[in-house]
């Protein structure tokens, strides 16, 4: 078993870290406080190959492995969790189903522009009645000759404020069964596709989260991904990859919070000593470092299994669960080590603390991950 990164993976880590430090860190706090989607970063990220990391080269992608993808997201999240999730949703939740289930015509139409950063993707699946229970979707699509007429409302759409290409899950057959769900590509500007103003959240306020209302929204039949009724199959496949993305985001948050706490402990003096000299602080740092390292190993294992074509669903759920729990624990301890200053709005650890909370909810809650893991163990 080789735990070493390849030369190419180390280069990717160094390149993305340099970009994050020079281009993202100077604006990381401001874009959160201003709720500003950092559109100026998208072409620069595309120039580094980050907007189509796992797409075939013939579509303008970088055709990189899943470990490299996880590394890139971690390095971005170490500085800005919002920027990391913008990239993760675009790659994992929109480009992946397009290249995996799309037709040649769909791939040729969308993937080159998305890989080049000219168009951004968003994923629309959550509804008021369908969160963890995706099969309870109530949005409806009715076929009318060569079109589908879509009606319903989608919630919590990351990237939705600026996205151009939307993956939308809709029920296209009677009943409440998973096989009645279908997936569509809907373009921004389509009549009846209405996008709300960005929602103000606890964290990740630069990621442009919106609600979408579909009102007699007409979409060509050719915009369906796969066949009618394939929606649940496509969604589950997509979410497995998305869990690697959110696991990597969680890892980056934890790494950033740990580094901030470690540095602060070496500077802050109390009772005539650096606080890093106190055993209580040392033990907190030890627990933080141990869990960050374990998260990274679980994540790289899941990503490696994906690259080998193995069933990585269990590994991805374990990695996402452990990394998200670690992000919350590490961010909490980082605030504790900083004391009062860590509670002040605008400080990095305060932002890490708020950003970490969502990682236990989206891409499947911690409870759903435990359900997935236990079912696979007991089958």
N, C-alpha and C positions, 0 to 999 in steps of 0.2 A: 504494500500500500504506500503510495507516494503522496505526501502532503505538500510537496513543493509546487509552486506555480510555474508555468512555462515562462520562457523569456517574453513571449508575446503578451501573456497575461500580466506580467510585471510591468511591461511597457504601458499597457492600457491603464493599469492602476496609477502609475506615475503621471501619465498624460491627463487623466481625468482629475486627479488630485490637483495638479497645477492649474487646470482650468477652473476648478471649484474655488481654489484659493484666490486666484487673480480676478476672475470674472463674477463669481457668485457671492463669495463672502462679503465683499464691500456693499452689496445691496440686499443681503439676506434679511436683515432686520427691517429695512425700509419697506420692502415689498410686502412683508407680513402686516406691518402697521397700516400701510396704505391700501391693503387688499388689492394690490396691483399685479396682474398676471405678467410675468417677465417675457413678453413676446420677443424682445430684442435678443434673448439668449437662444431662441430656437434655431436660427440659421448658424450660429456659432457651434451649437451642439451637433447640428447636422454635419457641419464641416469636420467634426471629429468622428463622424460615423455613428453617433449615439441615437439618431432618430430612426435608424433602420438596422439595428445591431445584428439581428438574426435573420434578416431578409436576404434572399439570393442576390448575388452580384448583378445578375441580368436585370434586376429591378432597381438597381442603385443601392442595394443594401451592403452591409459589411460582412455578412455571412459568418458571424463569430459564434463561438460556443456559449453555452448557458452560464458557465463559470465566469467568463469574461463579462457577460451581461450583469451578473450579480455583483461583481466587483465594481463595475461602473456605477450602478445604482447606489451601492454602499458609499462610494467616494462622494457622490453628490449629496446624499442624505446626511453625511457627516457635517456638511456645511448648511444645507437647506433641504429639509424634508419635502417642502413644496416642489422644488425643482425636480427632486428625485421622483416624486409620484407623477408629475407631469410626463416625464420620460417613461416611467413604468407603465402607466395606463396606455399611452400611445403605442408602445411596443408589445406589451403582453396581452392587452385586452382588445386591441383593434387590429394591429398588423398580424398578430398570430392567427386569429380566426380567418382573416382575409387570405393569407397565404396557404393555410391548411385546408379550408373548406371552400374558398372562392373559386370561381371559374377563371380560365385564362383571361377572359375579357375583363373581369372585375380586378384581377391582379394588375393587369397592364394599365388599367384606368386609374387606380388609386395608389398602389404601392410606390411607384417612382416619386411622385410628388410628396408622399408622406415620408419616405426615406430621406428626401432632400430638404425636409423641414418647410416645404412650401404649404403643406396642409397638415393639420393636427387632428388626431383621433380622440373620440370619447366613447364611453361604454354605458348604455342605458338599459338597465335591467331591474333595479330596485323600484318598488312601488309601495304605497301606503300599506297594502295588504300582502306584499311579497318582499320580505327581507331575507331572512334565513330560509324561508319556505318559498323558493323560486317558483315551484309548481302552482302557487296560488295567484299567479298573474291575472289581472282583470282587464288589461288593455286588450283591445280587439282589432283584428285585421280581417276585413271582408273582401274577397276577390270581386272585382268588377272588370270583366273582360281581361285586358292586359295590364291591369293595375290592381294594387291592394289599397283599400281605404282604411287608414289607421286612426284609431281613437283611444285616448287614455292619457295617463300622466305618469311620468317617470321622475324619481327623486334622487338627490345626492349625486349628480353627474359631474365627476371630476373632469376638468378641462373644458366643460361645456360652454364657458363664457367665450372662449376663443376657438373652439374646435370647428372643423370644416366637415369631417366625416364621422358619422355616428353609427355605432353598432346598436341596434334596437331590437329587444325581445318582445314579441307580440303573440297573443293567442289567436290562432287562425282556424280552429275547429271547435265545435261545441264541447262542453264538459270542462272539468278542472283537472285533466290529466296531463302529465308532462309531455306526452307524445303529441299534444295539440299545440305546442309552442313552436314558433318559427322565428328565424333571425333575419333581419333586414339591414341593409346599408341605406341610411338616409343622409342626404347632403344638407348642409346649412343653407337656408334660403328657400327650402321647399315650402310651398304654400301649406299652411296649417300646422307647421312645425314651429311652435312658439317657445322661446327660451327666456327664462326669468332673469332678473338681476342676480349677481352672485350672492350667495348666502354668507352671512357672517357666522363663523364657526369658532370653536374653542381654539383650534390650531389650523395649520395648513391654509391660511387665508390668502395665499398667493396662487392657489391652484384652481381658481375659477369654478367653484362648485355651484351648480344651478339646478333648477327643476325644469322639466320640459312638459308642455301640454300639446298633445296631438289632437287636432280638431279637423276631422275629414281630410287628413293628410294623405295625399295620393302618391304612391311609390310604384315605379314600374316593377312588373313581375321579375324582370332580369336583375333587380336589386336584392332578391332573396339570396341568402347564404345557404348553400346546400339545398335540400328539398323541404317541402312543407312537412312540419313535424319534427325536423332535426334540431330545433332550437335548444332543447335541454341537453342533448349530446354535445352540441357545440359549446354551450355555456360551461358545462362541467369540464370539458377539455381545456377551455380557456382559463377557467379559474385555477386549475392546477398550476399552470404557468404563472398566473397572476400571484399565486402564493409565494413563489420564488421571488417575484418582484417586491412584494410587501415584506417578505422576510429580509430581503436585502436592505430595504428602506429602514426597517426596524433596527437592523444591525448597524447601519450608518448613524442613526440617531443615538444608539447606545455608545458607539465608538466616540462620537463627537462629545457627548455628555461626559463620558469617562475622561477623555483628554482634558476637558475644561476643568473638571474636578481635581485631577491629578496636578495640573499646573497651578491651580489656585491654592492647593494644600501646601505647595512648596513655597508660596509667597506669603500667605497669611500668617501673621504671628499673634499668639495669645499666650498669656502667662510666661512671656519671655522666650517662647519657642515657636518654631514653625509648626503649624497644626499637623503637618505630616509626621511629626515626631511622636504624636500621640497614638497609642495602640488602637483606640476606638476608630480613628480615621484610617489607620493602616488596614484594619480588618474590613472596613467598608470598601476600600479600594481593591483589596484582594478579592472580595466577592464579586465586585463589578468586573474586574479583569477576567476572572474565571468564567463568568457567564457570557461575557462578550466572546471569548475564545470558543466556548462550547457552541454558541449560536453560529459562529462562522463555520465550524466544522460540520454541523448539521446542514447548513445552507449549501455549502460546497458539495456535500454528498448528494443532496437532492438534485442540484444542478448537474453534477457529473452523471448521475443515473439517467437524467433526461437526455443528455448528450449521447449516452450509450444505447438509447432506445429502449430502456427498461421501464417498467411500470414504476413511476416515481410519485404517485399520488400520496401514499403513506408517508414517504420521506418529506414531501413538500409540506404536508400538514404538520408534521413534527417540527420542521424547521420554522415554519411560519408561527406556530404556537409558541415555541420556546423563544424565538427571537423577539416576538412582540411582548411577551411577558418580561423578557430581559430589558427591552427598551424602557418599559415603564419602571422597572425596579432601579435601573441605573440612573435614569433621569431624576427619579425621586431622591436617590442618595446624593446625586450631584447638587441638587438644590439644598439638601441638608448640609452638605460640606461647605457650601457657599454661605450658609446662614441667611441673614436678612437681605443681603445684596442679591441672593439668588431668587428672591421673591419679587424683585422689582421688574416691572414690565420693560421689555426691550433688551434684557440681558440674555445671552445665549442659552444658559441653562434653564431659564424660565420658559423660553421658547421651545427647547427640547422637551420639557415637561409637558407642555400643552400639546405639542405635535405627537408625542408618543402615544397619547391616549387612544387615538383612532385606530392604531395598528391592531388593537385587540378586538376591533369591531368589523372593519371592512375586509373583503376577500374571505369572508367566513369568520364569524366571531370565535373567540377562544372556546366557547361551548360547542360550536359546530365542529371545530378542529378535533376536540376530544371525542365527539361522536364519530367522526370519520375514522380516527385512529382506532377506537375501540371496536367499531364494526369490522374493520379490516383484520384486526387481531383475532376476532371471534368467529369469523366466517368459516 
